[in-house]
Amino acid sequence: MDIFNIVPKDKVWEHSLKSNFTYKTYRFSMGAPRDYWISLRILKMIFVSHFKPIKLHVEKANSKTGIFDTNLQHIEFRKKYIKKLTGSDMDLFIGKENLKNSPSFIFSLFSIIYVLSVFPMVIILSFFGKNKLKYPFHVLNSIEAMNLAYVLKKHDIKKLHFFSIYESDSNLLAYVLMKCGIYVNKIPSEVPLLFWNKIVVADSLSLCFRYQEAEIKAFSETMHVKEINQWVPESAFDLEVEYNSLDRTTAPNTIGFYSSGMWLRHELDILDIEDADKHEKTLLQYLFNFNLKYPQYKLEIYLHPLEKKYLSRAYNYYTQFSASPVFVDPNTSNSKRFFKSDVVVSLYSTLSFERIFWGFKTIVFPLGQPDFPLPYSEFSNICPKSEIELEVKLLEALKNPTDDFFVSNGISNYRYNSYNIFNN
């Protein structure tokens, strides 16, 4: 611990550990905590990976700034986002999925000795423990933390833009990096902090959606952040060409449903929120009920990208609700079809928050989330809690102009044109 200058009684350290041991991980299937052999699978993963070098994307911008993300697939997307908001170019891009690989021969040797010394006990604890993923997973996390700190120091990175902060070790990782003298800026995406980020440890937190400001106040005791920035949704600059105008003419009398594919995630054992598949199914049934009662409105389904990979399976699933459900063209990105539906309803799809940012009428129906949204926030005005309330809010939204929808619900400042970067 002394190498990172960690103080055991530090409140920030305490909350970092708490989130590390209580938050879920989405790197393994939901069945992994019940897998008796998971410790051996992770041990094999570590040994196989340690014979491969860590993949990095290195540029010579001389900014001493890096980007940390889940993988290396979105380099240009992330670079554009950071450049637009900070004016800074990147020296280094590193993906979390590569951190189990080897940063150097000496480091790999040290890691293997460490793993061999702790894993016999880890295997025993895992086999007899209720959560069989817990202990081997934290060994993997510790190796990745050491590897990341080493790589950043080697490339003289002084500031790190930290994306995909929903993983359980996100705060502990940030704590270690900050103790190593690296400035950590976390970007939480547009989803509510409540779901995965009620505890945040970082030097700065750059919010991606206006509602998160209310959450910062609500969770102030576990927000260990020195600076708060109000940024924009992560895809904002990719959609700027499509929507940076005052025209909000949409197809009249149309309702869209943004699927999060919760039923399919459940079948594939990658569901991220408990019972979300049941709640999304209930919401969809409410919308079909509404459509039967008010047939003058057209209801269309926007499939989730995961569902688009299993199209025939998805079409079969939706026929249980209607003999002929109507689907929006699955070959076109949902984010580029905001004009197609006058009002969209979702459980809590990321796309719905982006749609609100770009000024389109949207209703979020967060079944199964009694603590979201915060009851005193303006955002709660577009979040019905029952089928009857959904009907009332949907009819109001369909009958009122877009500006009236945002003004009457008190969320005018949620829109893109209230941000300086889009208002110059």
Order of alpha helices (4+ residues) and beta strands (2+ residues): alpha-alpha-beta-beta-alpha-beta-alpha-alpha-beta-alpha-beta-alpha-beta-alpha-beta-alpha-beta-alpha-alpha-beta-alpha-alpha-beta-alpha-beta-alpha-alpha
